[in-house]
Amino acid sequence: MNQPTPNTRIAQNPRVRRSLLGLNALLACVLALLWLAPPGGSPRAVAQTSDEERARGRYTLVGGRLPAGNADAVWILDSVNQEIIGVRWDSSRGRLDGLGYRNLNDDLGVREGR
């Protein structure tokens, strides 16, 4: 005759079965709450970002060589939010290094004041 394995004996234990069913029900409730929750996180997080709404950007990438050294850079222009950042790849560290950030609206404001 086939003898039950230790895992089968544990699964047949009514207390273990009830706790597993309870755990599955709890996880299903958490999943349902996350699925039904409004996008953007908690109301507190939405309240903090409502002061400064950021529009979805439209990006243009331009590659170029840096004047100093033997490195290339990528300039990322967000034409909707009027921002530009520059990054370069540091192959020795295996990461992107930021070169700079400019808010073009601020720059335009400086030109208009002249």
All heavy atoms as an XYZ file, in Angstrom:
873
protein
N       0.807     -1.177      0.000
C       0.000      0.000      0.000
C       0.857      1.251      0.000
O       1.945      1.249      0.547
C      -0.857     -0.007      1.256
C      -2.260      0.287      0.931
S      -3.187      0.406      2.437
C      -4.540     -0.520      1.899
N       0.326      2.318     -0.600
C       1.070      3.569     -0.631
C       0.962      4.263      0.714
O      -0.112      4.452      1.242
C       0.516      4.496     -1.709
C       0.856      4.004     -3.099
O       1.792      3.237     -3.251
N       0.098      4.432     -4.075
N       2.087      4.614      1.232
C       2.121      5.351      2.499
C       2.118      6.840      2.196
O       2.788      7.293      1.272
C       3.374      4.974      3.270
C       3.393      3.532      3.662
C       3.676      3.407      5.136
O       4.073      4.344      5.751
N       3.441      2.228      5.664
N       1.353      7.624      2.948
C       1.358      9.076      2.709
C       2.722      9.678      3.029
O       3.379      9.294      3.992
C       0.281      9.615      3.636
C      -0.070      8.527      4.569
C       0.462      7.240      4.016
N       3.124     10.621      2.197
C       4.393     11.312      2.431
C       4.191     12.328      3.548
O       3.057     12.691      3.880
C       4.848     12.038      1.144
O       3.875     13.016      0.825
C       5.011     11.062     -0.012
N       5.265     12.823      4.136
C       5.119     13.826      5.209
C       4.353     15.056      4.749
O       3.568     15.626      5.492
C       6.560     14.160      5.579
C       7.360     12.986      5.163
C       6.654     12.394      3.990
N       4.545     15.495      3.489
C       3.826     16.675      2.989
C       2.333     16.406      2.886
O       1.517     17.269      3.150
C       4.376     17.104      1.630
C       5.769     17.685      1.737
O       6.154     18.168      2.779
N       6.517     17.605      0.661
N       1.974     15.198      2.495
C       0.560     14.849      2.392
C      -0.085     14.846      3.771
O      -1.208     15.312      3.942
C       0.402     13.473      1.719
O       1.098     13.483      0.488
C      -1.046     13.145      1.471
N       0.639     14.329      4.764
C       0.100     14.308      6.123
C      -0.112     15.718      6.655
O      -1.109     15.997      7.322
C       1.028     13.531      7.060
C       0.755     12.047      7.019
C       1.568     11.325      8.057
N       2.664     10.692      7.316
C       3.902     10.600      7.725
N       4.254     11.076      8.882
N       4.814     10.027      6.991
N       0.791     16.637      6.334
C       0.645     18.029      6.795
C      -0.546     18.674      6.112
O      -1.343     19.361      6.741
C       1.939     18.835      6.517
C       3.052     18.339      7.433
C       1.716     20.317      6.711
C       4.403     18.918      7.125
N      -0.715     18.436      4.799
C      -1.819     19.036      4.061
C      -3.167     18.482      4.514
O      -4.180     19.147      4.383
C      -1.638     18.812      2.570
N      -3.192     17.271      5.050
C      -4.442     16.683      5.508
C      -4.813     17.143      6.905
O      -5.935     16.916      7.349
C      -4.361     15.157      5.462
C      -4.333     14.623      4.045
C      -4.120     13.116      4.009
O      -3.787     12.499      5.009
N      -4.302     12.531      2.837
N      -3.919     17.784      7.603
C      -4.194     18.282      8.943
C      -5.210     19.421      8.840
O      -4.989     20.407      8.150
C      -2.893     18.780      9.577
C      -3.044     19.195     11.014
O      -4.148     19.421     11.485
N      -1.923     19.289     11.689
N      -6.372     19.311      9.534
C      -7.417     20.335      9.403
C      -6.960     21.721      9.849
O      -7.359     22.728      9.275
C      -8.547     19.826     10.287
C      -8.213     18.437     10.676
C      -6.784     18.207     10.386
N      -6.113     21.803     10.856
C      -5.650     23.109     11.336
C      -4.771     23.790     10.283
O      -4.882     24.993     10.054
C      -4.890     22.911     12.648
C      -4.981     24.091     13.546
C      -4.493     23.840     14.925
N      -3.149     23.286     14.912
C      -2.556     22.754     15.967
N      -3.183     22.703     17.107
N      -1.348     22.271     15.894
N      -3.911     23.010      9.650
C      -3.043     23.564      8.609
C      -3.888     24.005      7.414
O      -3.664     25.069      6.834
C      -1.981     22.534      8.184
C      -1.209     23.007      6.970
C      -1.032     22.245      9.333
N      -4.875     23.180      7.063
C      -5.748     23.522      5.958
C      -6.487     24.831      6.200
O      -6.585     25.686      5.324
C      -6.772     22.413      5.761
C      -6.641     21.745      4.476
C      -7.749     20.761      4.312
N      -7.380     19.961      3.179
C      -8.036     18.941      2.756
N      -9.118     18.559      3.378
N      -7.630     18.294      1.716
N      -7.023     25.003      7.404
C      -7.749     26.230      7.730
C      -6.829     27.442      7.672
O      -7.200     28.499      7.168
C      -8.371     26.116      9.126
C      -9.735     25.479      9.129
C     -10.386     25.684     10.486
N      -9.534     25.245     11.562
C      -9.727     24.146     12.290
N     -10.779     23.395     12.087
N      -8.890     23.811     13.239
N      -5.630     27.295      8.195
C      -4.716     28.440      8.180
C      -4.299     28.794      6.753
O      -4.171     29.968      6.404
C      -3.504     28.181      9.065
O      -2.765     27.082      8.583
N      -4.108     27.781      5.893
C      -3.759     28.063      4.497
C      -4.927     28.712      3.762
O      -4.728     29.634      2.961
C      -3.322     26.783      3.779
C      -1.944     26.247      4.166
C      -1.677     24.924      3.471
C      -0.858     27.244      3.837
N      -6.125     28.254      4.018
C      -7.295     28.881      3.406
C      -7.454     30.323      3.882
O      -7.770     31.222      3.099
C      -8.561     28.072      3.719
C      -8.721     26.765      2.944
C      -9.916     25.977      3.480
C      -8.874     27.037      1.471
N      -7.227     30.563      5.175
C      -7.299     31.920      5.706
C      -6.240     32.827      5.094
O      -6.509     33.985      4.757
N      -5.038     32.294      4.940
C      -3.955     33.069      4.337
C      -4.288     33.405      2.883
O      -4.085     34.540      2.432
C      -2.638     32.298      4.423
C      -1.423     32.963      3.793
C      -1.101     34.264      4.517
C      -0.239     32.028      3.825
N      -4.807     32.438      2.144
C      -5.192     32.698      0.751
C      -6.309     33.728      0.672
O      -6.304     34.588     -0.207
C      -5.617     31.401      0.065
C      -4.425     30.564     -0.348
O      -3.349     31.084     -0.576
N      -4.616     29.256     -0.433
N      -7.273     33.658      1.573
C      -8.364     34.642      1.580
C      -7.825     36.037      1.887
O      -8.224     37.026      1.263
C      -9.426     34.241      2.599
N      -6.909     36.130      2.850
C      -6.302     37.421      3.189
C      -5.531     37.989      1.997
O      -5.657     39.177      1.676
C      -5.378     37.258      4.396
C      -4.609     38.505      4.810
C      -5.577     39.535      5.374
C      -3.553     38.160      5.829
N      -4.754     37.156      1.323
C      -3.994     37.616      0.159
C      -4.933     38.038     -0.975
O      -4.646     39.014     -1.691
C      -3.032     36.534     -0.309
C      -1.854     36.247      0.624
C      -1.054     35.061      0.125
C      -0.971     37.463      0.773
N      -6.042     37.333     -1.154
C      -7.008     37.716     -2.180
C      -7.632     39.066     -1.858
O      -7.843     39.895     -2.754
C      -8.085     36.641     -2.309
N      -7.901     39.330     -0.572
C      -8.454     40.634     -0.176
C      -7.454     41.761     -0.431
O      -7.818     42.830     -0.925
C      -8.862     40.611      1.296
S     -10.321     39.614      1.612
N      -6.199     41.530     -0.095
C      -5.160     42.544     -0.329
C      -5.028     42.818     -1.821
O      -4.945     43.972     -2.257
C      -3.820     42.095      0.285
C      -2.678     42.976     -0.179
C      -3.903     42.076      1.797
N      -5.048     41.766     -2.628
C      -4.948     41.934     -4.073
C      -6.141     42.714     -4.607
O      -5.991     43.604     -5.457
C      -4.853     40.567     -4.748
C      -4.671     40.562     -6.256
C      -3.370     41.243     -6.635
C      -4.698     39.152     -6.776
N      -7.340     42.422     -4.108
C      -8.533     43.144     -4.547
C      -8.449     44.618     -4.159
O      -8.811     45.493     -4.943
C      -9.782     42.505     -3.946
N      -7.963     44.915     -2.962
C      -7.819     46.315     -2.535
C      -6.818     47.061     -3.404
O      -7.034     48.220     -3.763
C      -7.409     46.383     -1.066
C      -8.499     46.052     -0.051
C      -7.913     46.018      1.357
C      -9.625     47.055     -0.131
N      -5.718     46.401     -3.732
C      -4.722     47.042     -4.586
C      -5.264     47.264     -5.990
O      -4.979     48.276     -6.629
C      -3.446     46.204     -4.642
C      -2.622     46.167     -3.365
C      -1.456     45.198     -3.513
C      -2.118     47.551     -3.014
N      -6.057     46.338     -6.479
C      -6.607     46.455     -7.816
C      -7.660     47.547     -7.880
O      -7.766     48.273     -8.855
C      -7.180     45.106     -8.238
C      -7.674     45.091     -9.642
C      -6.931     45.243    -10.779
C      -9.019     44.926    -10.065
N      -7.737     45.178    -11.874
C      -9.034     44.974    -11.469
C     -10.215     44.730     -9.400
C     -10.185     44.848    -12.203
C     -11.367     44.599    -10.146
C     -11.352     44.656    -11.534
N      -8.436     47.702     -6.806
C      -9.508     48.695     -6.786
C      -9.038     50.082     -6.343
O      -9.773     51.047     -6.472
C     -10.639     48.229     -5.862
C     -11.385     46.979     -6.323
C     -12.344     46.519     -5.247
C     -12.100     47.228     -7.629
N      -7.840     50.177     -5.804
C      -7.324     51.456     -5.304
C      -7.141     52.435     -6.460
O      -6.805     52.043     -7.580
C      -5.999     51.241     -4.590
N      -7.352     53.726     -6.209
C      -7.157     54.710     -7.280
C      -5.680     54.805     -7.643
O      -4.809     54.605     -6.800
C      -7.653     56.017     -6.657
C      -7.573     55.805     -5.190
C      -7.771     54.329     -4.966
N      -5.372     55.080     -8.907
C      -3.973     55.215     -9.298
C      -3.339     56.415     -8.613
O      -4.007     57.391     -8.309
C      -4.036     55.399    -10.815
C      -5.413     55.850    -11.093
C      -6.290     55.311     -9.995
N      -2.048     56.325     -8.400
C      -1.324     57.437     -7.791
C      -1.069     57.247     -6.317
O      -0.520     58.109     -5.668
N      -1.451     56.148     -5.755
C      -1.131     55.867     -4.363
C      -2.175     56.383     -3.406
O      -3.332     56.577     -3.738
N      -1.727     56.646     -2.208
C      -2.630     57.041     -1.135
C      -3.123     58.474     -1.341
O      -2.494     59.263     -2.035
C      -1.899     56.945      0.197
O      -0.897     57.925      0.259
N      -4.259     58.834     -0.715
C      -4.742     60.223     -0.830
C      -3.733     61.232     -0.313
O      -3.645     62.338     -0.818
C      -6.002     60.227      0.022
C      -6.424     58.804      0.122
C      -5.177     57.982      0.008
N      -2.948     60.840      0.661
C      -1.925     61.744      1.193
C      -0.877     62.044      0.125
O      -0.442     63.176     -0.047
C      -1.294     61.117      2.429
C      -0.297     62.007      3.086
C       0.224     61.367      4.349
N       1.264     62.184      4.902
C       2.042     61.812      5.874
N       1.875     60.638      6.421
N       2.960     62.602      6.321
N      -0.452     60.989     -0.606
C       0.537     61.196     -1.666
C      -0.041     62.039     -2.790
O       0.633     62.884     -3.358
C       1.011     59.848     -2.213
N      -1.316     61.842     -3.107
C      -1.951     62.647     -4.146
C      -2.047     64.098     -3.705
O      -1.818     65.017     -4.476
C      -3.351     62.065     -4.477
C      -4.102     62.997     -5.398
C      -3.200     60.691     -5.096
N      -2.349     64.341     -2.431
C      -2.451     65.705     -1.922
C      -1.100     66.418     -1.981
O      -1.037     67.606     -2.235
C      -2.981     65.690     -0.493
N      -0.023     65.678     -1.750
C       1.295     66.301     -1.784
C       1.690     66.681     -3.198
O       2.376     67.663     -3.410
C       2.331     65.349     -1.197
C       2.212     65.188      0.291
C       3.150     64.125      0.833
O       3.743     63.366      0.080
N       3.281     64.070      2.131
N       1.270     65.906     -4.210
C       1.677     66.207     -5.574
C       0.694     67.117     -6.289
O       0.958     67.548     -7.387
C       1.830     64.913     -6.393
O       0.579     64.227     -6.385
C       2.916     64.039     -5.836
N      -0.464     67.406     -5.686
C      -1.449     68.229     -6.383
C      -0.986     69.672     -6.536
O      -1.458     70.379     -7.413
C      -2.790     68.177     -5.655
O      -2.669     68.778     -4.388
N      -0.074     70.135     -5.689
C       0.430     71.497     -5.807
C       1.231     71.679     -7.086
O       1.208     72.729     -7.704
C       1.309     71.853     -4.611
C       0.539     71.853     -3.310
O      -0.700     71.923     -3.362
O       1.175     71.769     -2.254
N       1.954     70.662     -7.460
C       2.865     70.772     -8.583
C       2.599     69.644     -9.558
O       3.273     68.629     -9.548
C       4.304     70.699     -8.062
C       5.304     71.322     -8.976
C       6.672     71.346     -8.335
O       6.847     72.031     -7.336
O       7.544     70.643     -8.848
N       1.595     69.804    -10.400
C       1.265     68.785    -11.386
C       2.317     68.813    -12.484
O       2.681     69.861    -12.989
C      -0.115     69.046    -11.981
C      -1.235     68.816    -11.015
C      -1.425     67.352    -10.667
O      -1.214     66.483    -11.533
O      -1.758     67.088     -9.508
N       2.773     67.653    -12.862
C       3.766     67.541    -13.915
C       3.116     66.864    -15.108
O       2.571     65.781    -15.003
C       4.961     66.724    -13.434
C       6.037     66.604    -14.472
C       7.232     65.880    -13.904
N       8.173     65.568    -14.946
C       9.090     66.395    -15.380
N       9.178     67.584    -14.846
N       9.909     66.052    -16.338
N       3.186     67.519    -16.251
C       2.601     66.970    -17.472
C       3.462     65.817    -17.981
O       4.665     65.758    -17.712
C       2.505     68.054    -18.532
N       2.816     64.923    -18.694
C       3.555     63.827    -19.305
C       4.483     64.395    -20.369
O       4.078     65.202    -21.207
C       2.565     62.852    -19.933
C       3.223     61.650    -20.511
C       2.194     60.671    -20.975
N       2.859     59.496    -21.476
C       2.232     58.436    -21.877
N       0.928     58.392    -21.836
N       2.897     57.399    -22.317
N       5.735     63.979    -20.331
C       6.738     64.578    -21.204
C       6.772     63.985    -22.596
O       6.258     62.907    -22.853
N       7.385     64.718    -23.482
C       7.694     64.253    -24.830
C       9.200     64.436    -24.980
O       9.712     65.554    -24.898
C       6.944     65.066    -25.868
C       7.352     64.705    -27.280
C       6.397     65.249    -28.244
N       5.262     64.324    -28.212
C       4.389     64.240    -29.167
N       4.475     65.024    -30.201
N       3.398     63.383    -29.107
N       9.905     63.343    -25.164
C      11.353     63.355    -25.051
C      12.048     63.228    -26.403
O      11.600     62.512    -27.283
C      11.816     62.203    -24.149
C      11.242     62.298    -22.763
C      10.142     61.550    -22.386
C      11.773     63.174    -21.835
C       9.596     61.649    -21.121
C      11.241     63.286    -20.564
C      10.153     62.516    -20.221
O       9.614     62.628    -18.970
N      13.155     63.939    -26.505
C      14.044     63.845    -27.654
C      15.442     63.587    -27.116
O      15.885     64.270    -26.184
C      14.046     65.155    -28.460
O      12.708     65.440    -28.863
C      14.928     65.047    -29.678
N      16.114     62.599    -27.672
C      17.471     62.250    -27.249
C      18.460     62.653    -28.338
O      18.234     62.362    -29.514
C      17.588     60.740    -26.999
C      16.693     60.227    -25.896
C      16.223     58.835    -26.191
C      17.456     60.263    -24.604
N      19.526     63.307    -27.919
C      20.560     63.725    -28.847
C      21.899     63.294    -28.279
O      22.224     63.604    -27.126
C      20.551     65.261    -29.054
C      21.666     65.680    -29.997
C      19.211     65.724    -29.558
N      22.664     62.569    -29.068
C      23.990     62.135    -28.643
C      25.052     63.086    -29.147
O      24.890     63.743    -30.173
N      26.132     63.166    -28.412
C      27.230     64.037    -28.829
C      28.484     63.752    -28.044
O      28.467     63.059    -27.029
N      29.577     64.286    -28.527
C      30.871     64.106    -27.873
C      31.129     65.286    -26.952
O      30.844     66.426    -27.297
C      31.961     64.007    -28.927
C      33.267     63.473    -28.376
C      34.236     63.105    -29.464
N      34.224     61.772    -29.989
C      34.406     60.655    -29.305
N      34.546     60.698    -28.030
N      34.445     59.495    -29.887
N      31.666     65.004    -25.782
C      32.006     66.066    -24.835
C      33.305     66.729    -25.265
O      34.223     66.055    -25.753
C      32.153     65.500    -23.423
C      30.868     64.968    -22.790
C      31.168     64.313    -21.450
C      29.867     66.080    -22.598
N      33.420     68.043    -25.066
C      34.632     68.732    -25.509
C      35.872     68.302    -24.732
O      36.961     68.261    -25.284
C      34.325     70.210    -25.275
C      33.061     70.283    -24.531
C      32.433     68.946    -24.532
N      35.720     67.986    -23.475
C      36.874     67.585    -22.660
C      36.877     66.065    -22.505
O      35.878     65.459    -22.162
C      36.809     68.242    -21.289
N      38.005     65.459    -22.768
C      38.111     64.015    -22.589
C      37.587     63.244    -23.782
O      37.168     63.796    -24.796
N      37.646     61.946    -23.642
C      37.214     61.063    -24.712
C      35.910     60.395    -24.295
O      35.863     59.201    -24.078
C      38.305     60.022    -24.989
C      38.008     59.222    -26.233
O      37.177     59.606    -27.038
N      38.682     58.096    -26.376
N      34.848     61.172    -24.152
C      33.579     60.626    -23.680
C      32.431     61.157    -24.525
O      32.504     62.248    -25.087
C      33.366     61.001    -22.212
N      31.400     60.346    -24.596
C      30.182     60.733    -25.283
C      29.102     61.032    -24.257
O      29.125     60.514    -23.149
C      29.702     59.621    -26.213
C      30.671     59.371    -27.356
O      31.233     60.350    -27.863
O      30.860     58.200    -27.723
N      28.152     61.864    -24.660
C      27.059     62.231    -23.767
C      25.741     62.087    -24.504
O      25.703     62.078    -25.729
C      27.220     63.668    -23.283
N      24.684     61.962    -23.731
C      23.334     61.952    -24.262
C      22.588     63.089    -23.586
O      22.587     63.212    -22.358
C      22.619     60.609    -23.993
C      21.178     60.657    -24.466
C      23.361     59.468    -24.649
N      21.973     63.941    -24.399
C      21.172     65.047    -23.901
C      19.712     64.669    -24.090
O      19.290     64.299    -25.182
C      21.512     66.338    -24.639
C      22.972     66.638    -24.572
C      23.911     66.382    -25.517
C      23.664     67.190    -23.462
N      25.151     66.753    -25.068
C      25.026     67.261    -23.799
C      23.277     67.642    -22.208
C      25.995     67.746    -22.952
C      24.248     68.143    -21.350
C      25.576     68.190    -21.722
N      18.937     64.745    -23.025
C      17.534     64.360    -23.050
C      16.697     65.619    -22.863
O      16.757     66.256    -21.815
C      17.230     63.333    -21.949
C      18.161     62.130    -22.080
C      15.766     62.900    -22.005
C      18.184     61.242    -20.867
N      15.931     65.956    -23.893
C      15.098     67.157    -23.874
C      13.648     66.746    -23.679
O      13.115     65.931    -24.422
C      15.237     67.929    -25.185
C      14.269     69.085    -25.398
C      14.561     70.212    -24.423
C      14.309     69.561    -26.827
N      13.009     67.312    -22.662
C      11.575     67.140    -22.435
C      10.913     68.405    -22.955
O      10.939     69.448    -22.298
C      11.297     66.929    -20.947
C       9.829     66.743    -20.635
O       8.999     66.855    -21.548
O       9.513     66.494    -19.457
N      10.328     68.333    -24.148
C       9.792     69.538    -24.779
C       8.491     70.009    -24.146
O       8.164     71.186    -24.242
C       9.590     69.301    -26.274
O       8.686     68.240    -26.482
N       7.758     69.143    -23.480
C       6.509     69.550    -22.845
C       6.793     70.330    -21.566
O       6.227     71.398    -21.332
C       5.619     68.318    -22.548
C       4.415     68.700    -21.726
C       5.208     67.647    -23.844
N       7.677     69.815    -20.724
C       7.998     70.459    -19.452
C       9.171     71.423    -19.556
O       9.571     72.031    -18.569
C       8.286     69.400    -18.386
C       7.052     68.585    -18.076
O       6.048     69.125    -17.645
N       7.126     67.292    -18.315
N       9.750     71.555    -20.756
C      10.836     72.495    -21.014
C      12.023     72.265    -20.086
O      12.494     73.171    -19.401
C      10.343     73.940    -20.908
C       9.250     74.295    -21.897
C       9.761     74.248    -23.325
O      10.758     74.887    -23.641
N       9.108     73.485    -24.182
N      12.507     71.019    -20.070
C      13.665     70.665    -19.250
C      14.650     69.878    -20.100
O      14.262     69.199    -21.045
C      13.245     69.810    -18.058
C      12.317     70.527    -17.101
C      11.746     69.614    -16.054
O      11.546     68.413    -16.308
O      11.482     70.123    -14.955
N      15.914     69.964    -19.741
C      16.942     69.200    -20.439
C      17.940     68.691    -19.405
O      18.276     69.391    -18.447
C      17.646     70.053    -21.525
C      18.555     69.174    -22.379
C      18.392     71.220    -20.933
C      19.028     69.850    -23.644
N      18.364     67.430    -19.591
C      19.413     66.875    -18.733
C      20.465     66.236    -19.628
O      20.180     65.840    -20.761
C      18.882     65.831    -17.717
C      18.316     64.613    -18.426
C      17.873     66.430    -16.789
C      18.087     63.447    -17.505
N      21.668     66.179    -19.115
C      22.756     65.524    -19.817
C      23.306     64.394    -18.972
O      23.468     64.538    -17.760
N      23.569     63.254    -19.606
C      24.140     62.100    -18.909
C      25.237     61.502    -19.769
O      25.272     61.682    -20.986
C      23.068     61.019    -18.600
C      22.049     61.516    -17.608
C      22.395     60.527    -19.852
N      26.144     60.816    -19.117
C      27.177     60.069    -19.828
C      27.353     58.728    -19.146
O      27.077     58.574    -17.955
C      28.497     60.824    -19.888
C      29.270     60.844    -18.609
C      30.616     61.560    -18.788
N      31.296     61.607    -17.525
C      32.233     60.734    -17.155
N      32.603     59.788    -17.956
N      32.807     60.823    -15.973
N      27.827     57.742    -19.903
C      28.035     56.405    -19.375
C      29.450     56.292    -18.827
O      30.424     56.580    -19.518
C      27.813     55.361    -20.462
C      28.056     53.978    -19.990
C      29.117     53.175    -20.299
C      27.236     53.216    -19.105
N      28.993     51.978    -19.671
C      27.853     51.975    -18.924
C      26.053     53.482    -18.440
C      27.312     50.984    -18.117
C      25.510     52.497    -17.636
C      26.140     51.275    -17.480
N      29.566     55.911    -17.568
C      30.859     55.670    -16.936
C      31.117     54.172    -17.005
O      30.576     53.397    -16.213
C      30.835     56.158    -15.485
C      32.185     56.057    -14.826
O      33.119     55.480    -15.425
O      32.322     56.549    -13.690
N      31.936     53.753    -17.969
C      32.155     52.326    -18.180
C      32.984     51.696    -17.060
O      32.859     50.506    -16.808
C      32.829     52.080    -19.530
O      34.049     52.780    -19.596
N      33.782     52.479    -16.357
C      34.575     51.899    -15.273
C      33.695     51.524    -14.077
O      33.972     50.561    -13.381
C      35.679     52.864    -14.832
O      35.103     54.049    -14.310
N      32.645     52.296    -13.851
C      31.732     52.004    -12.734
C      30.454     51.318    -13.182
O      29.682     50.842    -12.362
C      31.372     53.290    -12.001
C      32.558     53.928    -11.339
C      32.152     55.157    -10.605
N      33.321     55.797    -10.022
C      33.319     56.994     -9.510
N      32.208     57.696     -9.496
N      34.404     57.513     -9.009
N      30.184     51.307    -14.482
C      28.991     50.664    -15.014
C      27.706     51.378    -14.644
O      26.725     50.745    -14.269
N      27.707     52.717    -14.756
C      26.515     53.485    -14.407
C      26.465     54.780    -15.208
O      27.463     55.199    -15.799
C      26.478     53.790    -12.916
C      27.570     54.736    -12.488
C      27.485     55.094    -11.041
N      28.418     56.173    -10.764
C      28.636     56.659     -9.578
N      27.991     56.176     -8.556
N      29.483     57.636     -9.411
N      25.284     55.399    -15.194
C      25.111     56.699    -15.829
C      25.481     57.796    -14.841
O      25.087     57.743    -13.681
C      23.661     56.906    -16.251
C      23.208     56.255    -17.541
C      21.725     56.474    -17.739
C      23.976     56.760    -18.728
N      26.234     58.761    -15.299
C      26.569     59.930    -14.481
C      25.836     61.139    -15.044
O      25.845     61.376    -16.259
C      28.076     60.216    -14.512
C      28.863     59.227    -13.678
O      28.271     58.629    -12.758
O      30.064     59.056    -13.955
N      25.205     61.888    -14.161
C      24.527     63.097    -14.583
C      25.510     64.211    -14.859
O      26.438     64.450    -14.088
N      25.333     64.901    -15.964
C      26.203     66.023    -16.311
C      25.586     67.351    -15.926
O      26.291     68.286    -15.590
C      26.492     66.020    -17.821
C      27.240     64.811    -18.350
C      27.311     64.873    -19.865
C      28.630     64.751    -17.742
N      24.268     67.431    -15.989
C      23.629     68.687    -15.636
C      22.160     68.678    -15.960
O      21.659     67.812    -16.675
N      21.474     69.661    -15.403
C      20.043     69.836    -15.584
C      19.769     71.309    -15.816
O      20.380     72.164    -15.173
C      19.296     69.353    -14.335
C      17.878     69.871    -14.244
C      16.848     69.217    -14.882
C      17.584     71.020    -13.519
C      15.544     69.695    -14.813
C      16.285     71.505    -13.437
C      15.269     70.834    -14.086
O      13.990     71.304    -14.014
N      18.866     71.603    -16.743
C      18.447     72.985    -16.963
C      16.936     73.026    -17.128
O      16.362     72.204    -17.827
C      19.064     73.561    -18.241
C      20.557     73.704    -18.234
C      21.035     74.684    -17.242
N      20.650     76.041    -17.585
C      21.260     77.105    -17.167
N      22.293     76.988    -16.376
N      20.850     78.288    -17.509
N      16.315     73.989    -16.488
C      14.909     74.272    -16.702
C      14.857     75.387    -17.736
O      15.249     76.522    -17.459
C      14.234     74.698    -15.398
C      12.757     74.867    -15.542
O      12.258     75.196    -16.618
N      12.047     74.642    -14.458
N      14.397     75.065    -18.925
C      14.423     76.035    -20.021
C      13.458     77.189    -19.793
O      13.690     78.290    -20.290
C      14.126     75.326    -21.341
C      15.130     74.213    -21.706
C      14.714     73.518    -22.982
C      16.535     74.763    -21.820
N      12.389     76.960    -19.038
C      11.478     78.060    -18.702
C      12.200     79.122    -17.879
O      11.989     80.316    -18.074
C      10.254     77.547    -17.943
C       9.278     76.865    -18.861
O       9.168     77.205    -20.022
N       8.579     75.877    -18.339
N      13.049     78.696    -16.948
C      13.830     79.655    -16.153
C      14.788     80.429    -17.052
O      14.974     81.627    -16.882
C      14.598     78.947    -15.047
C      13.695     78.383    -13.966
O      12.492     78.761    -13.934
O      14.178     77.573    -13.157
N      15.404     79.728    -17.992
C      16.318     80.401    -18.911
C      15.590     81.412    -19.790
O      16.083     82.494    -20.039
C      17.037     79.387    -19.801
C      18.013     78.534    -19.009
O      18.315     78.888    -17.849
O      18.475     77.510    -19.547
N      14.399     81.062    -20.231
C      13.618     81.993    -21.039
C      13.208     83.199    -20.214
O      13.174     84.320    -20.728
C      12.391     81.300    -21.620
C      12.660     80.265    -22.690
C      11.375     79.527    -23.053
C      13.263     80.917    -23.904
N      12.925     82.999    -18.950
C      12.577     84.117    -18.073
C      13.728     85.088    -17.905
O      13.537     86.301    -17.831
N      14.952     84.587    -17.884
C      16.130     85.439    -17.768
C      16.275     86.275    -19.031
O      16.553     87.466    -18.966
C      17.397     84.600    -17.527
C      18.644     85.432    -17.620
C      17.302     83.910    -16.179
N      16.031     85.699    -20.189
C      16.164     86.426    -21.459
C      15.121     87.522    -21.582
O      15.396     88.592    -22.085
C      16.030     85.470    -22.625
C      17.267     84.674    -22.866
C      17.171     83.970    -24.180
N      17.941     82.757    -24.095
C      17.648     81.624    -24.661
N      16.575     81.519    -25.396
N      18.413     80.580    -24.517
N      13.901     87.267    -21.102
C      12.861     88.262    -21.237
C      13.109     89.481    -20.352
O      12.679     90.573    -20.664
C      11.504     87.651    -20.863
C      11.005     86.664    -21.890
C       9.731     85.993    -21.451
O       9.188     86.353    -20.393
O       9.269     85.101    -22.163
N      13.825     89.304    -19.250
C      14.075     90.402    -18.334
C      15.158     91.351    -18.801
O      15.373     92.391    -18.215
N      15.876     91.019    -19.840
C      16.977     91.869    -20.300
C      16.501     93.066    -21.035
O      15.572     93.201    -21.681
C      17.910     91.078    -21.203
C      18.704     90.072    -20.436
C      19.643     89.377    -21.347
N      20.364     88.351    -20.608
C      21.214     87.546    -21.132
N      21.488     87.594    -22.409
N      21.820     86.656    -20.409
